[in-house]
């Protein structure tokens, strides 16, 4: 995989191309002239500029100390993750994969060429350690599509050194502002080049507030679609929590299709929901076992050594499997599959041409509130059913079903927050708490199932199954504690939902 670095920088404009003396900035002992570098970068995108719309940049650059391919993802204003690959004639496969969720089957073509003369300086401390780089860039931009177009400008760029203190940028900016330098109106060189070389002035789309039930539901679905697409590169790079977050976004989308079936035609959305279920399942293959292994390993760590009989840790480790470096080849294959890309296209299609029903045009509070109350009613029925059953397998199943409906109600309430405000927010909190409680019970069910399998394997190998039985008993106690807590907890949830 290509190298990744966190880039923290700020851009400025000035009517004067010079720089003020920055040795007065706290911590800056000297300003070291690095000379002028001549940079030549070609930026790639689809013809409809899908990467640019997402503030993602992909370029091939020659000149300077970091010639090669650069792919940048936005993290926060002025902060981007830059993934670098060595210079080559064609786009490296690693980088192509990281933009596939946005590009799909479209072709990447050169859209902008930027040539810059960079007059750079290092800001160093008393020990000679580089704190930041500041440069004056004379930029010449040429559009390579849409009939061409040229522009040029000069900008000042300040980039924090690796592991640098972001507070330094505030101090530098204060000095620059005193000298008449102002922050750039464009977030990047590419954004400015695209805007200034466009064949026609680009009219900014005005964001209208959501007015109807359909507007609210579509806004929520759009957020989930964007989350899935944006998390794709993170999942490929095995970024912490990325698989879980993408899985949650698929569940939120699927739940919204079901909860708001009076708003969007389910004959259209149900097939997409089926595909979302498939994707969530694929994302969960490795994740579920990883979470369960963490639970069992933590439980084993609480067992006194005198009660650990046989190679328990080794057997548990073997069951969990060795975690590969990076995302599994199986999961990468899913994200590269035609089925996955077709799912993303289907989500785009629903948002571009939504299958709205009559209720979509009505007031959101009434329509969304009714849908949320209906979901909550299903949770209530399942919880009552679970409480009426004796402890055992049937109650375990009922509690699991209640947990699934609790998540669906939580997600529906999330979508309804802009319309219902406080009552919906309160329901989101109570459903999340209930979900966690019921989730603890389900985790115990799954842990006990795994412990039975591990105990049987140990017995068959001639090893003692005592410790697995001990852990099983403790998991039974954890489940029993949840079941004992549930009646009182549920009474509080019911009372809090009365305001909805």
ZIBEL-V824541 format. One record per backbone hydrogen bond with DSSP energy under -1.0 kcal/mol. CO is the residue of the C=O (numbers start at 1). NH is the residue of the N-H. If there is no record, write none. Layout:
BEGIN
[[CO	NH] [CO	NH]]
END
This chain:
BEGIN
[[3	84] [5	82] [7	80] [8	160] [10	158] [11	184] [12	156] [13	182] [22	25] [25	28] [30	124] [32	122] [35	120] [37	118] [39	116] [40	62] [41	114] [42	60] [43	111] [43	112] [45	109] [46	49] [49	53] [51	56] [52	55] [57	72] [58	44] [59	70] [60	42] [61	68] [62	40] [68	61] [69	85] [70	59] [71	83] [72	57] [73	81] [76	79] [78	9] [79	75] [79	76] [80	7] [81	73] [82	5] [83	71] [84	3] [85	69] [92	96] [93	97] [94	98] [97	100] [99	102] [99	103] [100	104] [103	106] [109	45] [111	144] [112	43] [113	142] [114	41] [115	140] [116	39] [117	138] [118	37] [119	136] [120	34] [121	134] [122	32] [123	131] [123	132] [124	29] [124	30] [125	128] [129	125] [131	161] [132	123] [133	159] [134	121] [135	157] [136	119] [137	155] [138	117] [139	153] [140	115] [141	151] [142	113] [145	148] [149	143] [151	141] [153	139] [155	137] [156	12] [157	135] [158	10] [159	133] [161	164] [165	168] [167	171] [168	172] [169	173] [170	174] [171	175] [172	176] [173	177] [174	178] [176	181] [177	180] [182	13] [188	192] [189	193] [190	194] [191	195] [192	196] [193	197] [212	216] [213	217] [214	218] [215	219] [216	220] [217	221] [218	222] [219	223] [220	224] [221	225] [222	226] [223	227] [224	228] [225	229] [226	230] [227	231] [231	235] [232	236] [233	237] [234	239] [235	238] [239	242] [241	245] [242	246] [243	247] [244	248] [245	249] [246	250] [247	251] [248	252] [249	253] [250	254] [251	255] [252	256] [253	257] [254	258] [255	259] [256	260] [258	261] [260	263] [260	264] [263	357] [265	268] [265	269] [266	270] [269	273] [270	274] [271	275] [272	276] [273	277] [274	278] [275	279] [276	280] [277	281] [278	282] [279	283] [280	284] [284	288] [286	290] [287	291] [288	292] [289	293] [290	294] [291	295] [292	296] [293	297] [294	298] [295	299] [296	300] [297	301] [300	303] [304	307] [305	308] [310	312] [311	315] [312	316] [313	317] [314	318] [315	319] [316	320] [317	321] [328	332] [329	333] [330	334] [331	335] [332	336] [334	337] [337	341] [338	342] [339	343] [340	344] [341	345] [342	346] [343	347] [344	348] [345	349] [346	350] [347	351] [348	352] [349	353] [354	356] [355	265] [357	360] [358	361] [359	362] [360	214] [362	213] [363	367] [364	368] [365	369] [366	370] [367	371] [368	372] [369	373] [370	374] [371	375] [372	376] [373	377] [374	378] [375	379] [376	380] [377	381] [378	382] [379	383] [380	384] [381	385] [382	386] [383	387] [384	388] [392	396] [393	397] [394	398] [395	399] [396	400] [397	401] [398	402] [399	403] [400	404] [401	405] [402	406] [403	407] [404	408] [405	409] [406	410] [407	411] [408	412] [409	413] [410	414] [411	415] [412	416] [414	417] [416	419] [416	420] [417	421] [421	425] [422	426] [423	427] [424	428] [425	429] [426	430] [427	431] [428	432] [429	433] [430	434] [431	435] [432	436] [433	437] [434	438] [435	439] [436	440] [437	441] [438	442] [439	443] [440	444] [441	445] [442	446] [443	447] [444	448] [445	449] [446	450] [447	451] [448	452] [449	453] [450	454] [451	455] [452	456] [453	457] [454	458] [455	459] [456	460] [457	461] [458	463] [459	462] [465	469] [466	470] [467	471] [468	472] [469	473] [470	474] [471	475] [472	476] [473	477] [474	478] [475	479] [476	480] [477	481] [478	482] [479	483] [480	484] [481	485] [482	486] [485	489] [486	490] [487	491] [488	492] [489	493] [490	494] [491	495] [492	496] [493	497] [495	498] [497	500]]
END
